[in-house]
Amino acid sequence: MTPSRRSYLESIAALAMALSASSCAYQITQYETQPDMIRGTTATKATITVQWTDDVDAIGRACGSEGRNDGCATVHAVGPGENACTILIQRPKDFNDEARLKILGHEAMHCLGAKHKREL
């Protein structure tokens, strides 16, 4: 296996772990219930860059919203069914930080075209 292929597979494995950690039915009480989700595009592939920050106000500014924002994704189509995406989020404290891992998975869904119903 080539080094680039191994790196790609390791990245996919890390994203799968984050998504699986975020897909539980447990509602984290300090975060509001999310609105219904709908598919906004037909993206089946996304190249994702994750940028950690400890400044929640910086997340809000980068995402164009006021006040607290726990994470956001900026998404750009780069080809048919393919997006490039940057996720800005607070770094999870560890593998058990369900709140931040849930947000990471949520933002990864935006990278693949998911939108909040209220956005359309």
DSSP file (Angstrom, degrees, kcal/mol; ACC not computed):
  #  RESIDUE AA STRUCTURE BP1 BP2  ACC     N-H-->O    O-->H-N    N-H-->O    O-->H-N    TCO  KAPPA ALPHA  PHI   PSI    X-CA   Y-CA   Z-CA
    1    1 A M              0   0    0      0, 0.0     0, 0.0     0, 0.0     0, 0.0   0.000 360.0 360.0 360.0 133.4    0.0    0.0    0.0
    2    2 A T     >  -     0   0    0      1,-0.1     4,-2.5     4,-0.0     5,-0.2  -0.370 360.0-116.0 -72.7 153.6    1.4    3.4   -0.9
    3    3 A P  H  > S+     0   0    0      0, 0.0     4,-2.5     0, 0.0     5,-0.2   0.884 116.4  50.5 -57.1 -39.4    1.9    6.0    1.8
    4    4 A S  H  > S+     0   0    0      2,-0.2     4,-2.3     1,-0.2     5,-0.1   0.892 110.8  48.6 -68.7 -36.8   -0.7    8.3    0.3
    5    5 A R  H  > S+     0   0    0      2,-0.2     4,-2.5     1,-0.2    -1,-0.2   0.902 111.6  50.0 -66.1 -40.5   -3.2    5.5    0.1
    6    6 A R  H  X S+     0   0    0     -4,-2.5     4,-2.5     2,-0.2    -2,-0.2   0.917 111.1  49.2 -63.3 -43.8   -2.5    4.6    3.7
    7    7 A S  H  X S+     0   0    0     -4,-2.5     4,-2.2     2,-0.2    -2,-0.2   0.906 110.9  50.6 -61.7 -42.4   -2.9    8.3    4.8
    8    8 A Y  H  X S+     0   0    0     -4,-2.3     4,-2.3     1,-0.2    -2,-0.2   0.930 111.6  46.9 -60.5 -46.6   -6.2    8.4    2.9
    9    9 A L  H  X S+     0   0    0     -4,-2.5     4,-2.3     1,-0.2    -2,-0.2   0.870 110.9  52.0 -66.0 -36.7   -7.5    5.3    4.6
   10   10 A E  H  X S+     0   0    0     -4,-2.5     4,-2.3     2,-0.2    -1,-0.2   0.893 109.7  50.1 -65.0 -38.8   -6.4    6.6    8.0
   11   11 A S  H  X S+     0   0    0     -4,-2.2     4,-2.3     2,-0.2    -2,-0.2   0.913 110.9  48.6 -64.8 -43.0   -8.3    9.8    7.4
   12   12 A I  H  X S+     0   0    0     -4,-2.3     4,-2.5     1,-0.2    -2,-0.2   0.905 111.0  50.9 -63.4 -41.4  -11.4    7.9    6.4
   13   13 A A  H  X S+     0   0    0     -4,-2.3     4,-2.2     2,-0.2    -2,-0.2   0.909 110.2  49.3 -63.3 -42.2  -11.1    5.7    9.5
   14   14 A A  H  X S+     0   0    0     -4,-2.3     4,-2.1     2,-0.2    -2,-0.2   0.911 112.6  47.2 -64.2 -42.5  -10.8    8.8   11.8
   15   15 A L  H  X S+     0   0    0     -4,-2.3     4,-2.9     2,-0.2     5,-0.2   0.902 110.3  53.0 -65.7 -40.3  -13.8   10.5   10.2
   16   16 A A  H  X S+     0   0    0     -4,-2.5     4,-2.6     1,-0.2    -2,-0.2   0.897 108.8  49.9 -61.9 -39.8  -15.8    7.2   10.5
   17   17 A M  H  X S+     0   0    0     -4,-2.2     4,-2.2     2,-0.2    -1,-0.2   0.924 112.1  47.7 -63.9 -43.1  -15.0    7.1   14.2
   18   18 A A  H  X S+     0   0    0     -4,-2.1     4,-1.3     1,-0.2    87,-0.3   0.913 113.9  46.9 -63.9 -42.4  -16.1   10.7   14.7
   19   19 A L  H  X S+     0   0    0     -4,-2.9     4,-0.7     1,-0.2    -1,-0.2   0.895 111.6  50.2 -67.5 -38.9  -19.3   10.1   12.8
   20   20 A S  H >< S+     0   0    0     -4,-2.6     3,-0.6     1,-0.2    -1,-0.2   0.880 110.1  50.8 -68.0 -34.8  -20.1    6.9   14.6
   21   21 A A  H 3< S+     0   0    0     -4,-2.2     3,-0.5     1,-0.2    -1,-0.2   0.801 112.9  47.2 -68.2 -27.5  -19.5    8.7   18.0
   22   22 A S  H 3< S+     0   0    0     -4,-1.3    -1,-0.2    79,-0.2    -2,-0.2   0.517  96.6  72.5 -92.4  -4.4  -21.8   11.5   16.9
   23   23 A S    <<  +     0   0    0     -4,-0.7    -1,-0.2    -3,-0.6    -2,-0.1   0.395  67.0 117.9 -95.7   6.2  -24.7    9.3   15.6
   24   24 A C  S    S-     0   0    0     -3,-0.5    -3,-0.0    -4,-0.2     0, 0.0  -0.271  71.8-122.9 -69.7 160.9  -26.0    8.1   19.0
   25   25 A A  S    S+     0   0    0      2,-0.1     2,-0.2     0, 0.0    -1,-0.1   0.528  73.9 119.3 -81.5  -5.8  -29.5    9.0   20.0
   26   26 A Y        -     0   0    0      1,-0.1     2,-0.7     2,-0.0    -2,-0.1  -0.432  59.2-142.5 -64.8 125.4  -28.3   10.6   23.2
   27   27 A Q        -     0   0    0     -2,-0.2     2,-0.5     6,-0.0    -1,-0.1  -0.825  12.5-134.9 -92.0 117.1  -29.3   14.3   23.3
   28   28 A I    >   -     0   0    0     -2,-0.7     3,-1.6     1,-0.2    -2,-0.0  -0.606  14.4-146.1 -73.9 120.8  -26.5   16.4   24.8
   29   29 A T  T 3  S+     0   0    0     -2,-0.5    -1,-0.2     1,-0.3     4,-0.1   0.749  89.8  59.2 -69.5 -26.7  -28.4   18.7   27.2
   30   30 A Q  T 3  S+     0   0    0      2,-0.1     2,-0.4    -3,-0.0    -1,-0.3   0.506  99.7  68.8 -82.7   0.8  -26.2   21.8   26.9
   31   31 A Y  S <  S-     0   0    0     -3,-1.6     3,-0.1     3,-0.0    68,-0.0  -0.945  88.9-113.6-118.2 139.8  -26.8   22.0   23.2
   32   32 A E        -     0   0    0     -2,-0.4     2,-0.1     1,-0.1    -4,-0.1  -0.287  39.8 -92.9 -68.2 153.8  -30.1   22.9   21.6
   33   33 A T        -     0   0    0      1,-0.1    -1,-0.1    -4,-0.1    -6,-0.0  -0.447  47.3-120.6 -63.4 137.0  -32.0   20.3   19.6
   34   34 A Q        -     0   0    0     -2,-0.1     3,-0.1     1,-0.1    -1,-0.1  -0.514  23.4-110.3 -83.4 149.0  -31.1   20.7   15.9
   35   35 A P        -     0   0    0      0, 0.0    -1,-0.1     0, 0.0     0, 0.0  -0.210  53.1 -69.9 -68.5 168.0  -33.7   21.5   13.2
   36   36 A D        -     0   0    0     80,-0.1    81,-3.1     1,-0.1     2,-0.4  -0.234  52.4-133.6 -58.2 148.1  -34.7   18.8   10.7
   37   37 A M  E     +A  116   0A   0     79,-0.2     2,-0.3    80,-0.1    79,-0.2  -0.841  23.7 179.5-107.5 142.1  -32.0   18.0    8.1
   38   38 A I  E     -A  115   0A   0     77,-2.7    77,-2.9    -2,-0.4     2,-0.5  -0.948  37.5 -99.3-133.1 159.0  -32.5   17.7    4.4
   39   39 A R  E     -A  114   0A   0     -2,-0.3    75,-0.2    75,-0.2    74,-0.1  -0.663  33.4-178.3 -78.0 126.4  -30.1   16.9    1.6
   40   40 A G        +     0   0    0     73,-2.3     2,-0.3    -2,-0.5    74,-0.2   0.747  66.3  10.0 -95.7 -28.4  -29.0   20.1   -0.1
   41   41 A T  S    S-     0   0    0     72,-0.4    -1,-0.1    71,-0.2    74,-0.1  -0.816  72.0-113.3-139.1 178.7  -26.8   18.6   -2.8
   42   42 A T        +     0   0    0     -2,-0.3    71,-0.1    -3,-0.1     2,-0.1   0.004  57.1 151.7-105.1  27.6  -25.9   15.2   -4.2
   43   43 A A        +     0   0    0     69,-0.2    39,-0.2     1,-0.2    -2,-0.1  -0.354  19.2 173.8 -61.6 134.2  -22.3   15.3   -3.0
   44   44 A T        +     0   0    0     37,-2.5     2,-0.3     1,-0.2    38,-0.2   0.372  66.9  42.3-117.5  -2.7  -20.9   11.8   -2.3
   45   45 A K  E     -b   82   0B   0     36,-1.4    38,-2.3    66,-0.1     2,-0.4  -0.998  59.3-180.0-147.1 139.8  -17.4   12.8   -1.6
   46   46 A A  E     -b   83   0B   0     -2,-0.3     2,-0.7    36,-0.2    38,-0.2  -0.992  22.5-145.1-142.1 134.8  -15.8   15.6    0.5
   47   47 A T  E     -b   84   0B   0     36,-2.4    38,-2.6    -2,-0.4     2,-0.5  -0.895  32.9-161.3 -94.0 118.2  -12.2   16.6    1.2
   48   48 A I  E     -b   85   0B   0     -2,-0.7     2,-0.5    36,-0.2    38,-0.2  -0.879  19.2-169.3-114.6 130.7  -12.3   17.9    4.7
   49   49 A T  E     -b   86   0B   0     36,-2.6    38,-3.1    -2,-0.5     2,-0.5  -0.970  14.1-154.5-110.4 129.5   -9.9   20.1    6.6
   50   50 A V  E     -b   87   0B   0     -2,-0.5     2,-0.5    36,-0.2    38,-0.2  -0.916   7.1-167.9-107.8 128.1  -10.5   20.4   10.3
   51   51 A Q  E     -b   88   0B   0     36,-3.4    38,-2.1    -2,-0.5     2,-0.2  -0.965  11.6-147.4-116.9 119.1   -9.2   23.6   12.1
   52   52 A W  E     +b   89   0B   0     -2,-0.5     2,-0.3    36,-0.2    38,-0.2  -0.577  23.0 166.8 -83.6 146.0   -9.2   23.5   15.9
   53   53 A T        -     0   0    0     36,-1.6    38,-0.4    -2,-0.2    -2,-0.0  -0.979  33.9-154.9-151.1 152.1   -9.8   26.7   17.9
   54   54 A D  S    S+     0   0    0     -2,-0.3     2,-0.9    36,-0.2     3,-0.1   0.404  75.9  92.6-101.1  -1.3  -10.6   27.4   21.6
   55   55 A D     >  -     0   0    0      1,-0.2     4,-1.4    34,-0.1     3,-0.4  -0.799  50.7-176.2-100.6  98.1  -12.2   30.7   20.7
   56   56 A V  H  > S+     0   0    0     -2,-0.9     4,-2.0     1,-0.2    13,-0.4   0.807  86.0  58.3 -64.9 -27.9  -16.0   30.2   20.3
   57   57 A D  H  > S+     0   0    0      2,-0.2     4,-2.5     1,-0.2    -1,-0.2   0.877 102.4  53.8 -67.1 -36.0  -16.4   33.8   19.3
   58   58 A A  H  > S+     0   0    0     -3,-0.4     4,-2.6     2,-0.2    -2,-0.2   0.870 106.2  53.0 -64.7 -36.2  -13.9   33.3   16.4
   59   59 A I  H  X S+     0   0    0     -4,-1.4     4,-1.9     2,-0.2    -2,-0.2   0.943 109.4  48.8 -62.7 -46.4  -16.1   30.4   15.2
   60   60 A G  H  X>S+     0   0    0     -4,-2.0     5,-2.9     9,-0.2     4,-0.6   0.914 112.7  47.2 -59.4 -44.2  -19.1   32.7   15.2
   61   61 A R  H ><5S+     0   0    0     -4,-2.5     3,-0.9     1,-0.2    -1,-0.2   0.927 112.9  48.4 -64.3 -44.5  -17.2   35.4   13.3
   62   62 A A  H 3<5S+     0   0    0     -4,-2.6    -1,-0.2     1,-0.2    -2,-0.2   0.811 114.4  47.1 -65.7 -29.2  -15.9   32.9   10.7
   63   63 A C  H 3<5S-     0   0    0     -4,-1.9    -1,-0.2    -5,-0.2    -2,-0.2   0.470 113.0-116.7 -93.2  -2.5  -19.4   31.4   10.3
   64   64 A G  T <<5S+     0   0    0     -3,-0.9     2,-0.3    -4,-0.6    -3,-0.2   0.824  74.6 117.5  73.2  31.6  -21.1   34.8    9.9
   65   65 A S      < -     0   0    0     -5,-2.9     2,-0.3    -6,-0.2    -1,-0.3  -0.923  60.3-121.5-129.0 157.5  -23.2   34.4   13.0
   66   66 A E  S    S+     0   0    0     -2,-0.3     2,-0.0    -3,-0.1    -9,-0.0  -0.666  70.8   4.0 -95.0 151.6  -23.5   36.4   16.3
   67   67 A G  S    S-     0   0    0     -2,-0.3     2,-0.1     2,-0.1    -7,-0.1  -0.280 111.1  -0.8  78.2-162.5  -23.0   34.9   19.7
   68   68 A R        +     0   0    0     -8,-0.1     2,-0.4    -9,-0.1   -11,-0.1  -0.386  57.9 173.7 -68.6 134.2  -21.9   31.4   20.5
   69   69 A N        -     0   0    0    -13,-0.4    -9,-0.2    -2,-0.1   -10,-0.2  -0.965  19.2-159.8-140.3 123.2  -21.4   29.0   17.7
   70   70 A D        -     0   0    0     -2,-0.4    20,-0.8     1,-0.2     2,-0.3   0.642  69.5 -28.2 -82.6 -14.0  -20.0   25.5   18.5
   71   71 A G  E     -C   89   0B   0     18,-0.2     2,-0.3   -15,-0.1    -1,-0.2  -0.909  55.5-163.2 174.9 160.7  -18.7   24.8   15.0
   72   72 A C  E     -C   88   0B   0     16,-1.9    16,-2.6    -2,-0.3     2,-0.4  -0.988  11.0-141.8-156.2 162.4  -19.3   25.5   11.3
   73   73 A A  E     -C   87   0B   0     -2,-0.3     2,-0.6    14,-0.2    14,-0.2  -0.994   5.1-155.3-128.1 131.3  -18.4   24.2    7.9
   74   74 A T  E     -C   86   0B   0     12,-2.4    12,-2.0    -2,-0.4     2,-0.4  -0.942  23.1-165.1-103.6 125.4  -17.6   26.2    4.8
   75   75 A V  E     -C   85   0B   0     -2,-0.6     2,-0.4    10,-0.2    10,-0.2  -0.903  14.4-179.8-120.5 136.4  -18.3   24.2    1.8
   76   76 A H  E     -C   84   0B   0      8,-2.7     8,-3.1    -2,-0.4     2,-0.3  -0.997  28.5-125.2-135.0 130.0  -17.3   24.7   -1.9
   77   77 A A  E     +C   83   0B   0     -2,-0.4     6,-0.3     6,-0.2   -31,-0.0  -0.560  28.1 175.0 -70.1 133.6  -18.2   22.4   -4.8
   78   78 A V  E     -     0   0B   0      4,-2.7     5,-0.2     1,-0.4    -1,-0.1   0.433  63.6 -20.6-118.7  -4.8  -15.1   21.3   -6.6
   79   79 A G  E >  S-C   82   0B   0      3,-1.3     3,-2.1     0, 0.0    -1,-0.4  -0.962  98.2 -40.2 177.6 176.5  -16.6   18.9   -9.1
   80   80 A P  T 3  S-     0   0    0      0, 0.0     3,-0.1     0, 0.0   -37,-0.0  -0.406 128.3  -8.7 -60.1 118.5  -19.7   16.8   -9.8
   81   81 A G  T 3  S+     0   0    0     -2,-0.3   -37,-2.5     1,-0.2   -36,-1.4   0.638 115.8 107.9  70.9  14.8  -20.7   15.3   -6.5
   82   82 A E  E <   -bC  45  79B   0     -3,-2.1    -4,-2.7   -39,-0.2    -3,-1.3  -0.987  43.9-175.8-132.8 131.6  -17.5   16.5   -4.8
   83   83 A N  E     -bC  46  77B   0    -38,-2.3   -36,-2.4    -2,-0.4     2,-0.4  -0.857  18.7-145.8-119.5 155.4  -17.0   19.2   -2.2
   84   84 A A  E     -bC  47  76B   0     -8,-3.1    -8,-2.7    -2,-0.3     2,-0.3  -0.956  31.3-179.0-112.8 142.1  -14.1   20.7   -0.4
   85   85 A C  E     -bC  48  75B   0    -38,-2.6   -36,-2.6    -2,-0.4     2,-0.5  -0.997  25.9-156.1-148.8 142.6  -14.8   21.8    3.1
   86   86 A T  E     -bC  49  74B   0    -12,-2.0   -12,-2.4    -2,-0.3     2,-0.5  -0.990  13.9-159.0-119.9 127.3  -13.2   23.4    6.2
   87   87 A I  E     -bC  50  73B   0    -38,-3.1   -36,-3.4    -2,-0.5     2,-0.5  -0.914   1.3-163.2-105.1 127.6  -14.6   22.7    9.6
   88   88 A L  E     +bC  51  72B   0    -16,-2.6   -16,-1.9    -2,-0.5     2,-0.3  -0.958  31.9 139.3-110.1 121.9  -13.9   25.1   12.4
   89   89 A I  E     -bC  52  71B   0    -38,-2.1   -36,-1.6    -2,-0.5     2,-0.2  -0.979  56.2 -89.1-157.7 159.1  -14.5   23.6   15.8
   90   90 A Q        -     0   0    0    -20,-0.8   -36,-0.2    -2,-0.3   -38,-0.1  -0.580  54.8-103.5 -73.6 142.2  -13.2   23.4   19.3
   91   91 A R        -     0   0    0    -38,-0.4    -1,-0.1    -2,-0.2    10,-0.1  -0.460  36.6-112.7 -66.7 131.4  -10.8   20.5   19.8
   92   92 A P        -     0   0    0      0, 0.0    -1,-0.1     0, 0.0     3,-0.1  -0.384  17.4-134.3 -60.9 143.6  -12.4   17.5   21.6
   93   93 A K  S    S-     0   0    0      1,-0.2     2,-0.3    -3,-0.1    -2,-0.1   0.869  74.7 -36.7 -68.5 -35.8  -10.9   16.9   25.0
   94   94 A D  S >  S-     0   0    0     -3,-0.0     3,-1.6     0, 0.0    -1,-0.2  -0.915  79.4 -66.9-167.6-172.7  -10.6   13.2   24.4
   95   95 A F  T 3  S+     0   0    0      1,-0.3    -2,-0.0    -2,-0.3     6,-0.0   0.681 128.1  56.6 -66.0 -17.1  -12.4   10.2   22.7
   96   96 A N  T 3  S+     0   0    0      1,-0.1     2,-2.2     2,-0.0    -1,-0.3   0.358  70.3 111.5 -96.9   4.5  -15.1   10.5   25.3
   97   97 A D    <>  +     0   0    0     -3,-1.6     4,-2.3     1,-0.2     5,-0.3  -0.507  41.0 172.0 -79.3  76.1  -16.0   14.2   24.6
   98   98 A E  H  >  +     0   0    0     -2,-2.2     4,-2.3     1,-0.2    -1,-0.2   0.833  68.1  58.7 -59.3 -36.1  -19.4   13.3   23.1
   99   99 A A  H  > S+     0   0    0     -3,-0.2     4,-1.7     1,-0.2    -1,-0.2   0.955 112.6  36.3 -61.1 -51.5  -20.5   16.9   22.8
  100  100 A R  H  > S+     0   0    0      1,-0.2     4,-2.2     2,-0.2    -1,-0.2   0.844 116.1  53.5 -74.7 -32.1  -17.6   18.1   20.5
  101  101 A L  H  X S+     0   0    0     -4,-2.3     4,-2.2     2,-0.2   -79,-0.2   0.870 107.3  53.1 -67.4 -34.8  -17.5   14.8   18.6
  102  102 A K  H  X S+     0   0    0     -4,-2.3     4,-2.4    -5,-0.3    -2,-0.2   0.914 109.3  48.4 -63.4 -42.2  -21.2   15.2   17.9
  103  103 A I  H  X S+     0   0    0     -4,-1.7     4,-2.8     2,-0.2     5,-0.2   0.902 108.8  53.7 -65.4 -40.4  -20.6   18.6   16.5
  104  104 A L  H  X S+     0   0    0     -4,-2.2     4,-2.1     1,-0.2    -2,-0.2   0.926 111.4  45.3 -59.6 -45.2  -17.7   17.4   14.3
  105  105 A G  H  X S+     0   0    0     -4,-2.2     4,-1.8   -87,-0.3    -1,-0.2   0.896 111.6  53.2 -64.2 -40.3  -20.0   14.7   12.8
  106  106 A H  H  X S+     0   0    0     -4,-2.4     4,-1.3     1,-0.2    -2,-0.2   0.932 111.2  45.3 -59.4 -47.6  -22.7   17.3   12.4
  107  107 A E  H  X S+     0   0    0     -4,-2.8     4,-1.6     1,-0.2    -1,-0.2   0.858 107.6  57.9 -68.2 -34.2  -20.4   19.6   10.5
  108  108 A A  H  X S+     0   0    0     -4,-2.1     4,-1.0     1,-0.2    -1,-0.2   0.865 101.7  56.6 -62.4 -35.1  -19.0   16.7    8.4
  109  109 A M  H ><>S+     0   0    0     -4,-1.8     5,-2.3     1,-0.2     3,-0.5   0.889 103.7  53.1 -62.5 -38.4  -22.6   16.1    7.2
  110  110 A H  H ><5S+     0   0    0     -4,-1.3     3,-2.1     1,-0.2    -1,-0.2   0.890 101.8  60.0 -61.8 -37.5  -22.7   19.7    6.0
  111  111 A C  H 3<5S+     0   0    0     -4,-1.6    -1,-0.2     1,-0.3    -2,-0.2   0.807 104.6  50.0 -60.1 -28.5  -19.5   19.0    4.0
  112  112 A L  T <<5S-     0   0    0     -4,-1.0    -1,-0.3    -3,-0.5   -69,-0.2   0.268 132.7 -89.9 -95.4  10.9  -21.5   16.3    2.2
  113  113 A G  T < 5S+     0   0    0     -3,-2.1   -73,-2.3     1,-0.3   -72,-0.4   0.376  74.9 146.2 105.8  -5.1  -24.4   18.6    1.4
  114  114 A A  E   < -A   39   0A   0     -5,-2.3     2,-0.3   -75,-0.2    -1,-0.3  -0.394  24.9-172.7 -66.6 143.4  -26.7   18.3    4.3
  115  115 A K  E     -A   38   0A   0    -77,-2.9   -77,-2.7    -2,-0.1     2,-0.2  -0.944  29.4-105.1-133.2 154.8  -28.6   21.5    5.3
  116  116 A H  E >   -A   37   0A   0     -2,-0.3     3,-2.0   -79,-0.2     4,-0.5  -0.585  33.6-122.5 -72.7 142.2  -30.9   22.5    8.1
  117  117 A K  G >  S+     0   0    0    -81,-3.1     3,-1.2     1,-0.3    -1,-0.1   0.856 112.3  59.4 -55.0 -36.1  -34.4   22.7    6.9
  118  118 A R  G 3  S+     0   0    0    -82,-0.3    -1,-0.3     1,-0.2   -81,-0.1   0.647  93.1  67.9 -70.4 -13.3  -34.6   26.4    7.9
  119  119 A E  G <         0   0    0     -3,-2.0    -1,-0.2     1,-0.2    -2,-0.2   0.674 360.0 360.0 -78.2 -17.1  -31.7   27.2    5.5
  120  120 A L    <         0   0    0     -3,-1.2    -1,-0.2    -4,-0.5    -2,-0.2   0.438 360.0 360.0-102.3 360.0  -33.8   26.6    2.4
